[in-house]
Amino acid sequence: MNFFEHQDRARQNTQQLIGLFSLSIAVMIIAIYIAALFLFRMAPRVWWHPGLFISVAGITIIAIAVGSLYKIACLREGGSVIAQELGGRLLIPEMADEQGQQLLNIVEEMAIASGISVPQVYLLERETSINAFAAGFTPNDAVIGVTRGTLQHLSRDELQGVIGHEFSHILNGDMRLNLRLVGLLHGILFIYLTGELLWRIRGTYREDKGLPLWAFGLALMAIGGIGLLCGRLIKAAVSRQREFLADASAVQFTRNPNGLNGVFQKLQQMDSRLISPAAEGASHMFFGNALNPSFWENMFSTHPPLAERIRRVGGLNVSNLAAMPSRNQMRSPSQESLTMGFAGGSSATPEQFINQVGSVTPEHFAHAQGLLSQLPESLRLGVREQQSAMAIAFALALDTENIEIKERQIAWLREVQPTELVDKTLELSSEISQLDPKIRLPLVDLTVPILRQNSAKECQRLCKCVHGLVVATGSLSLWHFVLQLILWHRLQPSINPTSTTTVEFTSIEQIWPDCLLVLSVIARVGHSQPDGYTDDIAYAFRSGVFRLPKAGEQEKPEIPLTCNFTELKKSIERLRLASSKLKQAIVDACAHTVLLDNKVTQSEADLLRAIAMTLDCPIPPFLNPQRSVSKQKQSSPKRS
């Protein structure tokens, strides 16, 4: 099952969730109706009272809807809301201790290897148990939360296994489902809270009119308790199989089943429970069982039994994992082109490329570590400091080949930014210009967590300033387009935290012109010639077009379309609103256009990855190490 199939499966689970939720509401309506019969002294004389039933049903549905909609509205800002409710604090690199720095390093490595934005990390300082969670609506706005006990009790390999597990939830579409589950089930919890309020009021009706109001409150609490049990059942039905999948993915990411197994062994002796009162609502999001065990644990637990998880991880085919190339045995591809880092080291086919979306191989993970180890000390520290991160973003927009253009850009930058920041930009620009071009996109992603701590207005100003630097060049290069596209997309959770991407297009006819335009640009980038058109360009374009669904039924130009970068950006933004199946076809067509000649230039790699990332389809990095990873590690400090 690939990334897109996981997304579809998550949407199917959402439909299942709504069905189970509706069934829970029906059970609660019947229970409240029976309680109301006794409250108004209608039972056992009259068991069926249509007017009362309609009133109870209406009030119950409205109460649950109000509770659910309120919670859903609160969650619109994403996973950071959950993290803060659980008592988490944002882990800022400048203030992190050694354990925190190690956690941030692992998260960065995993994010670069999988091609997603580096998630913000929250530390649950008061929680001494071993647990973690991932929350968010898309891979672009995900956050990861980790308890203090996890950092204190786990080794690096074990912590890496836990983070790999959480990245699986990010990549497999589990997070959006989990957030919806929190929102919907809060409405059921609202019934319990209403009953608790009535019980505390302790006001009563006259005895001849029925049961005391506090007794009705207790009844609502009991019914709300039934709702909570229904909620637990729903969580168990939705979450358990996803946990097995995440365990298997973590082993695949790290090629180290011993790491995850070590965590499970420690959980048998220690604890995964949380003390936060908000743990009930978010219990299905955690790595381990976050709630107190009960008599009904096997039935209502949101997680499969620990013994079963140990058995399944232990049963994975470790020999196949061991047969994969180790980090010190990575094949170094040709200098002429870039290839995807598959286990065999061979060039990628479009089908293999699609299968790599949303997945991480050990080779990509090792490659990410190698890329990060190449960064000079100033850049490694700079991506974690506010002013330096801004300077890196500006430095990436500077023209390093034409001194006259660069001086014009710097002159413009001095008009809008403080002198200290401009000087920092120049200092870092000289180091960035010496880096391998393939490190530029990962470097952008490394700056994102610290840049997202800015206000929405500051993030917008940053993007406008980068745009101003590009305009100062007098012409927009492909790299400048990619930089602006990725930076704007990555900062969207801060610029517009309440926005969500909804599916608006489900048929290829609705986005056909946009697909043609995107494929036209990709074909021209891969076969650029002075005259602007060759047979190779047309052939690559037509090959990509025929990969799209119903291509035979659509109008197809003989030659690629002409457009500017503004039109290209608008088309990519429209394609973001397509369904998962359409996105799969679009990415496949783009990959086929690029990989047709079995060569991938750096420009093609940057554009292809930028398009896929903007469509929220995480693409692992293309690999073309000029030195083996072992040599890189020997010449660079080892990350903790």
C-alpha positions, 0 to 999 in steps of 0.5 A: 500500500503506497502513500496515496492508498493510505490517504484513501484508507484514512478517508474510508476510516473517517466514514466508518468513524462517522457511522460509529459516532452516529450509533453512539448518539442513538444509544445515548438518546435512548438512555436519556429518554428513559431517564427523562421518563423517570424524571417526569414520572411517566414510567412505567405508565407510559413508555412511549411518548413521541413528544418527549422523545423528539424533545430529548433527541433534539436537545441531545443532538444539539448538545453533542453538536455544540460540543463537537463543533466547539472542539473542532473550531478550537482544533483548527490551528492544528496539532499545537493545540493538542500539545498545549492542552497536554501541558507541552511547551515548544522545544526551542533549540536555544533553550534545549538541554542535551536530551532535547538537542538529541531529540531535535536532531533525530526529528530533523534527520527523519524529516529531511529523509522523508521530504516533509517540513521539519515538525515543531517539537513539544516537550511534555515536561511534567510527564515522567512516563515513556510516550509520544504523539504526532498531531496535525492535519497535513505533513506540512503542519505536523507537530510531535510531542514527547514526554520527558520520561521518553528522553530520560529512559531511552537510548538514541536508537530507541528514541529513533524508533519512537520518532519513526513510529510517529512519522508513520502516523504523519505520512500515512494520513492518521493525524487528520483522522485522529484530530477529527476523532478528538473533535467529534468525541468531545460532543459526547463528553459534553453530555457527561460535563452537563450532568456533572454541572446539574449534580453540583447545582443540587437544585430540586424540583418539587417531589411531586413532579419527579426526581430531583434535578441532581439525580437527573444530573447523575443519570446524565453522568452515567449516560455520559459514561456510556458515551465515553465507553462508546468513544473508547470503542470507536478509538480502538476500532480506528486506532489499533491496526494503525499502531501495528502499521506504524510499528512496522514502518518505524522498523523499515525507516531505521532498519533496526527492530532492536530499537523499537523492541527495546522501547517495548521491553522498557514499557513492560517494566515502566509506565506510559500513562499520562497525568494530564486530564486532557489525556482522555481525549487524545489517548488514541494519538499516543505511542503507548496507552496513555490511560490507566488500565482497567478491567475492560482494558482489552476491549476499550484500550486504544492500543493493541496489547504490548505483548502482541506488538512485541511479537509482531515486531519480533516477527518482521523479516530482519534478514531482509532488512539486514540485506539492505545496504548499510550506511557505509555501503551506499552506492555512489551514483554517476556524477552526470545525473541524480537517482533515487536512493532505492535499496539496489542503488539503481535508477528509478522508474516512475512506478518506483518513484510513486512508491517512494512518496510518503516512505523512508528507506534506510538509505534515505535516512543515512543520506539525510544524516550525511547531508546534515553532517556536511553543513558548516557549524555556522549553518547548523547553529544558524537554522536554530536561531531566529535572525540567522534563519532569516538570513539563510532564507535571504542568502538562498535568494541571492545571485551567487554568479553575477556580482552586479546583480548580487550587489543590487539585491544587497542594496535593496535589502539594506533599505528594508532590513536592519544592517545587522541582519544584512551583514549576517546574510552576506556572511552566510551567503559565502558559506552557502555558495560553497555547498552542494546544490542538493543541500539547498532544499533541506536547508530551507526545511531546517529553517522552518521550525524557528521561522514558524515561531514568528507571527503571521505578519512577520512570516508574510513580511519574510516571504515578501522580502525574499520575493523582493530580492528575487525581483531585484535580480531582474529575472526569475530563475527556476531556483528562485521560483522553487525557493519562494514556492517551498518557503510560502508553503512551509510557512502557511501554518503560521501565516494562516493557521486556521486554513485547511485544504479540502478536496474540490476536484475529483475528476481530471477534466476540472484540472486538465489545463493545470496539468498540461501547464505543469507538465509543459514546464517540467518538460522544458526544464529537463530538455532546455535548449537555446531555441526553446523547443526540441523534439525531446521536449515535445516527446517528454511532454506527450509521454507525461500527458498520456500518464494522466487518467482519461488522456485519450478523451481530452484535448492535447496540444502537440507542443508544450504550453508556454507560461510564466511562473505566476501562472505555474504557481496558480496551477499548482495551488489548484492541483493542491485541491485535487483528490488523492487519486488525482494527485497520484496521477499528477505526480506519476505524470510529472515523474514520467516526464522527468525520468523518461531519459533516465537522467535527472538534473538538479533543476529537475529534481528541485522542481519535481520535489517542490511540486510534490511537496506543495501537493502535500506528497512527501518526496525523499531526496534524490541521491547523488553523493560525491563522497560516500557517507562514511567519508562524510562522517569521518570529516564532519562532527557526529550529531548526537 
